Amino acid sequence: MKHFIIADTHFGHENIIRYCNRPFRTAEEMNRVLIQNWNSTVSKNDTVFVLGDFAFGKELIKEIAPKLNGRKILIKGNHDDYRNEYYRNCGFEEVSEYPILFGFYLLSHEPLQLSETTPYFNYYGHVHNDTKYVDNLTSRCVSVERIGYKPFCFYET
């Protein structure tokens, strides 16, 4: 079984294409490519941690989440506005308001300040392709713009 991570898919968010210079003409094209990339990378037995900002609008969450392979765990971002139970009813097995510790990985929506002596590694989203945030010894951004618009495998069992 593999464990994947992805952040800031922003399904249905037309303006994110312009804000982050995404290579799509429309939100529909972006949605289609993100779903295709996800399902060609993730099997039904894998786990995907979604580090926030999944989709814009209740109906879109309900439409897209069931189409995506794998066991989905959501760490809510600043644009994930609905009750945790709503996300569970749409296909997320777990929903967290707070960062999750998975082994030595600290999974969060926003970047966390970690000491270089910490035993933990922070995977985060939120900052998209902002060049002020660079990967280092204690953290890595996994916003879709930085990981090729598909889930990133970070752990295998």
Biotite code that builds the C-alpha atoms (Angstrom):
import biotite.structure as struc

atoms = struc.array([
    struc.Atom([0.000, 0.000, 0.000], chain_id="A", res_id=1, res_name="MET", atom_name="CA", element="C"),
    struc.Atom([1.203, 3.500, -0.835], chain_id="A", res_id=2, res_name="LYS", atom_name="CA", element="C"),
    struc.Atom([0.514, 6.780, 0.919], chain_id="A", res_id=3, res_name="HIS", atom_name="CA", element="C"),
    struc.Atom([0.153, 9.908, -1.157], chain_id="A", res_id=4, res_name="PHE", atom_name="CA", element="C"),
    struc.Atom([-0.144, 13.566, -0.372], chain_id="A", res_id=5, res_name="ILE", atom_name="CA", element="C"),
    struc.Atom([-1.584, 16.515, -2.284], chain_id="A", res_id=6, res_name="ILE", atom_name="CA", element="C"),
    struc.Atom([-2.688, 20.046, -1.443], chain_id="A", res_id=7, res_name="ALA", atom_name="CA", element="C"),
    struc.Atom([-4.667, 22.864, -2.995], chain_id="A", res_id=8, res_name="ASP", atom_name="CA", element="C"),
    struc.Atom([-6.485, 21.074, -5.810], chain_id="A", res_id=9, res_name="THR", atom_name="CA", element="C"),
    struc.Atom([-9.122, 23.829, -5.749], chain_id="A", res_id=10, res_name="HIS", atom_name="CA", element="C"),
    struc.Atom([-11.481, 21.828, -7.968], chain_id="A", res_id=11, res_name="PHE", atom_name="CA", element="C"),
    struc.Atom([-13.898, 24.200, -9.683], chain_id="A", res_id=12, res_name="GLY", atom_name="CA", element="C"),
    struc.Atom([-11.993, 27.372, -8.829], chain_id="A", res_id=13, res_name="HIS", atom_name="CA", element="C"),
    struc.Atom([-11.693, 29.268, -12.112], chain_id="A", res_id=14, res_name="GLU", atom_name="CA", element="C"),
    struc.Atom([-9.612, 32.133, -10.672], chain_id="A", res_id=15, res_name="ASN", atom_name="CA", element="C"),
    struc.Atom([-6.895, 29.869, -9.237], chain_id="A", res_id=16, res_name="ILE", atom_name="CA", element="C"),
    struc.Atom([-5.804, 29.184, -12.830], chain_id="A", res_id=17, res_name="ILE", atom_name="CA", element="C"),
    struc.Atom([-4.838, 32.829, -13.245], chain_id="A", res_id=18, res_name="ARG", atom_name="CA", element="C"),
    struc.Atom([-3.640, 33.402, -9.656], chain_id="A", res_id=19, res_name="TYR", atom_name="CA", element="C"),
    struc.Atom([-1.173, 30.526, -9.788], chain_id="A", res_id=20, res_name="CYS", atom_name="CA", element="C"),
    struc.Atom([-0.475, 30.420, -13.516], chain_id="A", res_id=21, res_name="ASN", atom_name="CA", element="C"),
    struc.Atom([-1.892, 26.898, -13.857], chain_id="A", res_id=22, res_name="ARG", atom_name="CA", element="C"),
    struc.Atom([-1.642, 25.394, -17.359], chain_id="A", res_id=23, res_name="PRO", atom_name="CA", element="C"),
    struc.Atom([-5.396, 25.118, -17.954], chain_id="A", res_id=24, res_name="PHE", atom_name="CA", element="C"),
    struc.Atom([-7.869, 27.175, -19.975], chain_id="A", res_id=25, res_name="ARG", atom_name="CA", element="C"),
    struc.Atom([-10.931, 26.454, -17.820], chain_id="A", res_id=26, res_name="THR", atom_name="CA", element="C"),
    struc.Atom([-11.891, 25.002, -14.450], chain_id="A", res_id=27, res_name="ALA", atom_name="CA", element="C"),
    struc.Atom([-13.551, 22.094, -16.270], chain_id="A", res_id=28, res_name="GLU", atom_name="CA", element="C"),
    struc.Atom([-10.283, 21.247, -18.037], chain_id="A", res_id=29, res_name="GLU", atom_name="CA", element="C"),
    struc.Atom([-8.389, 21.551, -14.743], chain_id="A", res_id=30, res_name="MET", atom_name="CA", element="C"),
    struc.Atom([-10.885, 19.283, -12.964], chain_id="A", res_id=31, res_name="ASN", atom_name="CA", element="C"),
    struc.Atom([-10.670, 16.663, -15.720], chain_id="A", res_id=32, res_name="ARG", atom_name="CA", element="C"),
    struc.Atom([-6.840, 16.630, -15.734], chain_id="A", res_id=33, res_name="VAL", atom_name="CA", element="C"),
    struc.Atom([-6.551, 16.555, -11.930], chain_id="A", res_id=34, res_name="LEU", atom_name="CA", element="C"),
    struc.Atom([-8.979, 13.614, -11.714], chain_id="A", res_id=35, res_name="ILE", atom_name="CA", element="C"),
    struc.Atom([-7.182, 11.756, -14.523], chain_id="A", res_id=36, res_name="GLN", atom_name="CA", element="C"),
    struc.Atom([-3.751, 12.369, -12.949], chain_id="A", res_id=37, res_name="ASN", atom_name="CA", element="C"),
    struc.Atom([-5.002, 11.291, -9.504], chain_id="A", res_id=38, res_name="TRP", atom_name="CA", element="C"),
    struc.Atom([-6.575, 8.056, -10.746], chain_id="A", res_id=39, res_name="ASN", atom_name="CA", element="C"),
    struc.Atom([-3.598, 7.107, -12.922], chain_id="A", res_id=40, res_name="SER", atom_name="CA", element="C"),
    struc.Atom([-1.306, 7.526, -9.877], chain_id="A", res_id=41, res_name="THR", atom_name="CA", element="C"),
    struc.Atom([-3.392, 6.241, -6.949], chain_id="A", res_id=42, res_name="VAL", atom_name="CA", element="C"),
    struc.Atom([-4.934, 2.751, -6.679], chain_id="A", res_id=43, res_name="SER", atom_name="CA", element="C"),
    struc.Atom([-8.126, 1.949, -4.811], chain_id="A", res_id=44, res_name="LYS", atom_name="CA", element="C"),
    struc.Atom([-6.050, 0.457, -1.939], chain_id="A", res_id=45, res_name="ASN", atom_name="CA", element="C"),
    struc.Atom([-3.814, 3.495, -1.441], chain_id="A", res_id=46, res_name="ASP", atom_name="CA", element="C"),
    struc.Atom([-4.304, 6.373, 1.005], chain_id="A", res_id=47, res_name="THR", atom_name="CA", element="C"),
    struc.Atom([-4.259, 10.038, 0.014], chain_id="A", res_id=48, res_name="VAL", atom_name="CA", element="C"),
    struc.Atom([-3.843, 12.834, 2.527], chain_id="A", res_id=49, res_name="PHE", atom_name="CA", element="C"),
    struc.Atom([-5.437, 15.988, 1.106], chain_id="A", res_id=50, res_name="VAL", atom_name="CA", element="C"),
    struc.Atom([-3.838, 18.999, 2.795], chain_id="A", res_id=51, res_name="LEU", atom_name="CA", element="C"),
    struc.Atom([-6.701, 21.382, 2.321], chain_id="A", res_id=52, res_name="GLY", atom_name="CA", element="C"),
    struc.Atom([-8.502, 23.511, -0.228], chain_id="A", res_id=53, res_name="ASP", atom_name="CA", element="C"),
    struc.Atom([-10.062, 20.564, -2.023], chain_id="A", res_id=54, res_name="PHE", atom_name="CA", element="C"),
    struc.Atom([-12.957, 22.090, -4.006], chain_id="A", res_id=55, res_name="ALA", atom_name="CA", element="C"),
    struc.Atom([-15.204, 25.107, -4.300], chain_id="A", res_id=56, res_name="PHE", atom_name="CA", element="C"),
    struc.Atom([-18.860, 24.359, -3.615], chain_id="A", res_id=57, res_name="GLY", atom_name="CA", element="C"),
    struc.Atom([-20.815, 21.588, -1.939], chain_id="A", res_id=58, res_name="LYS", atom_name="CA", element="C"),
    struc.Atom([-22.103, 20.052, -5.140], chain_id="A", res_id=59, res_name="GLU", atom_name="CA", element="C"),
    struc.Atom([-18.636, 19.875, -6.643], chain_id="A", res_id=60, res_name="LEU", atom_name="CA", element="C"),
    struc.Atom([-17.253, 18.120, -3.546], chain_id="A", res_id=61, res_name="ILE", atom_name="CA", element="C"),
    struc.Atom([-20.093, 15.607, -3.747], chain_id="A", res_id=62, res_name="LYS", atom_name="CA", element="C"),
    struc.Atom([-19.460, 15.093, -7.477], chain_id="A", res_id=63, res_name="GLU", atom_name="CA", element="C"),
    struc.Atom([-15.659, 14.823, -7.520], chain_id="A", res_id=64, res_name="ILE", atom_name="CA", element="C"),
    struc.Atom([-14.608, 13.104, -4.273], chain_id="A", res_id=65, res_name="ALA", atom_name="CA", element="C"),
    struc.Atom([-16.263, 9.743, -5.122], chain_id="A", res_id=66, res_name="PRO", atom_name="CA", element="C"),
    struc.Atom([-14.513, 9.708, -8.522], chain_id="A", res_id=67, res_name="LYS", atom_name="CA", element="C"),
    struc.Atom([-11.053, 9.741, -6.922], chain_id="A", res_id=68, res_name="LEU", atom_name="CA", element="C"),
    struc.Atom([-9.236, 6.485, -6.139], chain_id="A", res_id=69, res_name="ASN", atom_name="CA", element="C"),
    struc.Atom([-7.990, 5.597, -2.698], chain_id="A", res_id=70, res_name="GLY", atom_name="CA", element="C"),
    struc.Atom([-8.859, 6.183, 0.902], chain_id="A", res_id=71, res_name="ARG", atom_name="CA", element="C"),
    struc.Atom([-9.079, 9.970, 1.300], chain_id="A", res_id=72, res_name="LYS", atom_name="CA", element="C"),
    struc.Atom([-8.176, 11.871, 4.473], chain_id="A", res_id=73, res_name="ILE", atom_name="CA", element="C"),
    struc.Atom([-8.762, 15.632, 4.542], chain_id="A", res_id=74, res_name="LEU", atom_name="CA", element="C"),
    struc.Atom([-6.849, 18.090, 6.665], chain_id="A", res_id=75, res_name="ILE", atom_name="CA", element="C"),
    struc.Atom([-9.040, 21.130, 6.232], chain_id="A", res_id=76, res_name="LYS", atom_name="CA", element="C"),
    struc.Atom([-7.666, 24.282, 4.661], chain_id="A", res_id=77, res_name="GLY", atom_name="CA", element="C"),
    struc.Atom([-8.867, 27.855, 4.766], chain_id="A", res_id=78, res_name="ASN", atom_name="CA", element="C"),
    struc.Atom([-11.293, 27.233, 1.855], chain_id="A", res_id=79, res_name="HIS", atom_name="CA", element="C"),
    struc.Atom([-12.814, 24.004, 3.226], chain_id="A", res_id=80, res_name="ASP", atom_name="CA", element="C"),
    struc.Atom([-15.843, 25.659, 4.784], chain_id="A", res_id=81, res_name="ASP", atom_name="CA", element="C"),
    struc.Atom([-18.289, 22.828, 5.386], chain_id="A", res_id=82, res_name="TYR", atom_name="CA", element="C"),
    struc.Atom([-18.947, 20.606, 8.381], chain_id="A", res_id=83, res_name="ARG", atom_name="CA", element="C"),
    struc.Atom([-16.673, 17.596, 8.765], chain_id="A", res_id=84, res_name="ASN", atom_name="CA", element="C"),
    struc.Atom([-19.675, 15.275, 8.446], chain_id="A", res_id=85, res_name="GLU", atom_name="CA", element="C"),
    struc.Atom([-20.441, 16.688, 4.991], chain_id="A", res_id=86, res_name="TYR", atom_name="CA", element="C"),
    struc.Atom([-16.960, 15.735, 3.734], chain_id="A", res_id=87, res_name="TYR", atom_name="CA", element="C"),
    struc.Atom([-17.331, 12.257, 5.259], chain_id="A", res_id=88, res_name="ARG", atom_name="CA", element="C"),
    struc.Atom([-20.650, 11.802, 3.452], chain_id="A", res_id=89, res_name="ASN", atom_name="CA", element="C"),
    struc.Atom([-18.898, 12.728, 0.186], chain_id="A", res_id=90, res_name="CYS", atom_name="CA", element="C"),
    struc.Atom([-16.196, 10.080, 0.487], chain_id="A", res_id=91, res_name="GLY", atom_name="CA", element="C"),
    struc.Atom([-13.532, 11.296, 2.903], chain_id="A", res_id=92, res_name="PHE", atom_name="CA", element="C"),
    struc.Atom([-12.854, 8.645, 5.538], chain_id="A", res_id=93, res_name="GLU", atom_name="CA", element="C"),
    struc.Atom([-11.385, 11.119, 7.990], chain_id="A", res_id=94, res_name="GLU", atom_name="CA", element="C"),
    struc.Atom([-11.515, 14.904, 8.332], chain_id="A", res_id=95, res_name="VAL", atom_name="CA", element="C"),
    struc.Atom([-9.310, 16.966, 10.641], chain_id="A", res_id=96, res_name="SER", atom_name="CA", element="C"),
    struc.Atom([-9.386, 20.624, 11.593], chain_id="A", res_id=97, res_name="GLU", atom_name="CA", element="C"),
    struc.Atom([-5.775, 20.372, 12.741], chain_id="A", res_id=98, res_name="TYR", atom_name="CA", element="C"),
    struc.Atom([-2.446, 18.998, 11.496], chain_id="A", res_id=99, res_name="PRO", atom_name="CA", element="C"),
    struc.Atom([-2.004, 15.226, 11.644], chain_id="A", res_id=100, res_name="ILE", atom_name="CA", element="C"),
    struc.Atom([1.098, 13.385, 12.805], chain_id="A", res_id=101, res_name="LEU", atom_name="CA", element="C"),
    struc.Atom([1.741, 10.333, 10.581], chain_id="A", res_id=102, res_name="PHE", atom_name="CA", element="C"),
    struc.Atom([4.887, 8.595, 11.789], chain_id="A", res_id=103, res_name="GLY", atom_name="CA", element="C"),
    struc.Atom([7.553, 11.288, 11.611], chain_id="A", res_id=104, res_name="PHE", atom_name="CA", element="C"),
    struc.Atom([5.548, 13.346, 9.110], chain_id="A", res_id=105, res_name="TYR", atom_name="CA", element="C"),
    struc.Atom([3.616, 16.375, 10.313], chain_id="A", res_id=106, res_name="LEU", atom_name="CA", element="C"),
    struc.Atom([0.874, 17.003, 7.730], chain_id="A", res_id=107, res_name="LEU", atom_name="CA", element="C"),
    struc.Atom([-0.685, 20.468, 7.703], chain_id="A", res_id=108, res_name="SER", atom_name="CA", element="C"),
    struc.Atom([-2.454, 22.899, 5.426], chain_id="A", res_id=109, res_name="HIS", atom_name="CA", element="C"),
    struc.Atom([-0.190, 25.839, 6.232], chain_id="A", res_id=110, res_name="GLU", atom_name="CA", element="C"),
    struc.Atom([3.601, 25.625, 6.683], chain_id="A", res_id=111, res_name="PRO", atom_name="CA", element="C"),
    struc.Atom([4.781, 25.107, 10.248], chain_id="A", res_id=112, res_name="LEU", atom_name="CA", element="C"),
    struc.Atom([7.963, 26.492, 11.813], chain_id="A", res_id=113, res_name="GLN", atom_name="CA", element="C"),
    struc.Atom([10.079, 23.515, 12.813], chain_id="A", res_id=114, res_name="LEU", atom_name="CA", element="C"),
    struc.Atom([13.515, 23.546, 14.367], chain_id="A", res_id=115, res_name="SER", atom_name="CA", element="C"),
    struc.Atom([16.279, 21.850, 12.363], chain_id="A", res_id=116, res_name="GLU", atom_name="CA", element="C"),
    struc.Atom([16.739, 19.551, 15.347], chain_id="A", res_id=117, res_name="THR", atom_name="CA", element="C"),
    struc.Atom([13.147, 18.317, 15.312], chain_id="A", res_id=118, res_name="THR", atom_name="CA", element="C"),
    struc.Atom([12.621, 14.648, 14.451], chain_id="A", res_id=119, res_name="PRO", atom_name="CA", element="C"),
    struc.Atom([9.601, 15.602, 12.322], chain_id="A", res_id=120, res_name="TYR", atom_name="CA", element="C"),
    struc.Atom([9.194, 16.585, 8.683], chain_id="A", res_id=121, res_name="PHE", atom_name="CA", element="C"),
    struc.Atom([6.377, 18.949, 7.660], chain_id="A", res_id=122, res_name="ASN", atom_name="CA", element="C"),
    struc.Atom([4.467, 18.456, 4.413], chain_id="A", res_id=123, res_name="TYR", atom_name="CA", element="C"),
    struc.Atom([2.184, 21.425, 3.782], chain_id="A", res_id=124, res_name="TYR", atom_name="CA", element="C"),
    struc.Atom([0.198, 23.326, 1.152], chain_id="A", res_id=125, res_name="GLY", atom_name="CA", element="C"),
    struc.Atom([-1.476, 26.738, 1.147], chain_id="A", res_id=126, res_name="HIS", atom_name="CA", element="C"),
    struc.Atom([1.407, 28.731, -0.382], chain_id="A", res_id=127, res_name="VAL", atom_name="CA", element="C"),
    struc.Atom([1.002, 27.296, -3.906], chain_id="A", res_id=128, res_name="HIS", atom_name="CA", element="C"),
    struc.Atom([3.947, 28.479, -6.030], chain_id="A", res_id=129, res_name="ASN", atom_name="CA", element="C"),
    struc.Atom([5.018, 31.403, -3.812], chain_id="A", res_id=130, res_name="ASP", atom_name="CA", element="C"),
    struc.Atom([8.813, 31.502, -4.168], chain_id="A", res_id=131, res_name="THR", atom_name="CA", element="C"),
    struc.Atom([9.293, 32.764, -0.600], chain_id="A", res_id=132, res_name="LYS", atom_name="CA", element="C"),
    struc.Atom([8.670, 29.173, 0.515], chain_id="A", res_id=133, res_name="TYR", atom_name="CA", element="C"),
    struc.Atom([11.356, 26.683, -0.478], chain_id="A", res_id=134, res_name="VAL", atom_name="CA", element="C"),
    struc.Atom([11.838, 23.036, 0.434], chain_id="A", res_id=135, res_name="ASP", atom_name="CA", element="C"),
    struc.Atom([14.411, 22.478, 3.166], chain_id="A", res_id=136, res_name="ASN", atom_name="CA", element="C"),
    struc.Atom([15.601, 19.892, 5.700], chain_id="A", res_id=137, res_name="LEU", atom_name="CA", element="C"),
    struc.Atom([12.362, 20.050, 7.706], chain_id="A", res_id=138, res_name="THR", atom_name="CA", element="C"),
    struc.Atom([9.598, 20.812, 5.193], chain_id="A", res_id=139, res_name="SER", atom_name="CA", element="C"),
    struc.Atom([8.228, 20.539, 1.675], chain_id="A", res_id=140, res_name="ARG", atom_name="CA", element="C"),
    struc.Atom([5.296, 22.200, -0.055], chain_id="A", res_id=141, res_name="CYS", atom_name="CA", element="C"),
    struc.Atom([2.973, 19.793, -1.873], chain_id="A", res_id=142, res_name="VAL", atom_name="CA", element="C"),
    struc.Atom([0.612, 22.290, -3.495], chain_id="A", res_id=143, res_name="SER", atom_name="CA", element="C"),
    struc.Atom([-0.341, 20.844, -6.897], chain_id="A", res_id=144, res_name="VAL", atom_name="CA", element="C"),
    struc.Atom([1.690, 23.470, -8.760], chain_id="A", res_id=145, res_name="GLU", atom_name="CA", element="C"),
    struc.Atom([4.856, 22.040, -7.184], chain_id="A", res_id=146, res_name="ARG", atom_name="CA", element="C"),
    struc.Atom([4.170, 18.324, -7.613], chain_id="A", res_id=147, res_name="ILE", atom_name="CA", element="C"),
    struc.Atom([3.070, 18.069, -11.229], chain_id="A", res_id=148, res_name="GLY", atom_name="CA", element="C"),
    struc.Atom([-0.699, 18.254, -10.609], chain_id="A", res_id=149, res_name="TYR", atom_name="CA", element="C"),
    struc.Atom([-0.889, 14.705, -9.252], chain_id="A", res_id=150, res_name="LYS", atom_name="CA", element="C"),
    struc.Atom([-0.567, 13.126, -5.792], chain_id="A", res_id=151, res_name="PRO", atom_name="CA", element="C"),
    struc.Atom([2.979, 12.674, -4.510], chain_id="A", res_id=152, res_name="PHE", atom_name="CA", element="C"),
    struc.Atom([3.948, 9.294, -2.998], chain_id="A", res_id=153, res_name="CYS", atom_name="CA", element="C"),
    struc.Atom([5.704, 9.926, 0.288], chain_id="A", res_id=154, res_name="PHE", atom_name="CA", element="C"),
    struc.Atom([5.458, 6.585, 2.082], chain_id="A", res_id=155, res_name="TYR", atom_name="CA", element="C"),
    struc.Atom([5.166, 2.908, 1.135], chain_id="A", res_id=156, res_name="GLU", atom_name="CA", element="C"),
    struc.Atom([4.366, -0.055, 3.375], chain_id="A", res_id=157, res_name="THR", atom_name="CA", element="C"),
])
